[in-house]
Amino acid sequence: MARLNLKLTHKPVREYYSALKEYEQLGVKHETAVKTAFQDLLVS
């Protein structure tokens, strides 16, 4: 099985955490609302 070498410095990961921060500033924390940020991370 291949191993995923993913680091916090990779652009898609940084963008994911940035999106989560924006959601948090808007007061959005539930899973359904932030699923688009996670989907974007998966397709990156």
ZIVEN-V459936 format. One record per residue. N is the residue number from 0. RES is the residue in one small letter. PHI is phi in degrees with one decimal (* if undefined). PSI is psi in radians with two decimals (999 if undefined). D_FIRST is the distance of its C-alpha to the first C-alpha in Angstrom with 2 decimals. Layout:
n=(N N)
res=(RES RES)
phi=(PHI PHI)
psi=(PSI PSI)
d_first=(D_FIRST D_FIRST)
This chain:
n=(0 1 2 3 4 5 6 7 8 9 10 11 12 13 14 15 16 17 18 19 20 21 22 23 24 25 26 27 28 29 30 31 32 33 34 35 36 37 38 39 40 41 42 43)
res=(m a r l n l k l t h k p v r e y y s a l k e y e q l g v k h e t a v k t a f q d l l v s)
phi=(* -70.6 -105.3 -85.8 -100.1 -109.7 -121.5 -64.1 -86.9 -68.6 -54.4 -60.7 -69.8 -61.4 -65.9 -62.0 -66.5 -64.9 -62.9 -62.3 -64.5 -62.8 -60.6 -62.6 -65.0 -86.8 84.0 -95.9 -134.3 -76.6 -58.5 -62.6 -72.3 -97.0 -63.6 -65.1 -63.6 -70.2 -61.5 -62.2 -64.2 -67.1 -88.7 -76.0)
psi=(2.32 2.57 2.34 2.11 1.43 2.27 2.75 -0.31 -0.16 2.45 -0.83 -0.62 -0.75 -0.72 -0.64 -0.87 -0.57 -0.76 -0.73 -0.65 -0.71 -0.77 -0.74 -0.68 -0.47 -0.05 0.24 2.12 -0.17 2.67 -0.71 -0.64 -0.56 0.09 -0.52 -0.64 -0.70 -0.69 -0.73 -0.65 -0.73 -0.59 -0.12 999)
d_first=(0.00 3.79 6.48 9.62 12.66 15.36 18.83 22.07 23.71 21.77 24.24 22.53 22.16 25.77 26.94 25.31 27.13 30.23 30.26 29.93 32.83 34.91 34.34 35.35 38.51 39.38 38.96 36.02 33.45 32.43 28.98 30.30 32.05 29.18 26.58 27.40 26.40 22.95 22.69 23.72 21.01 18.31 19.90 20.52)
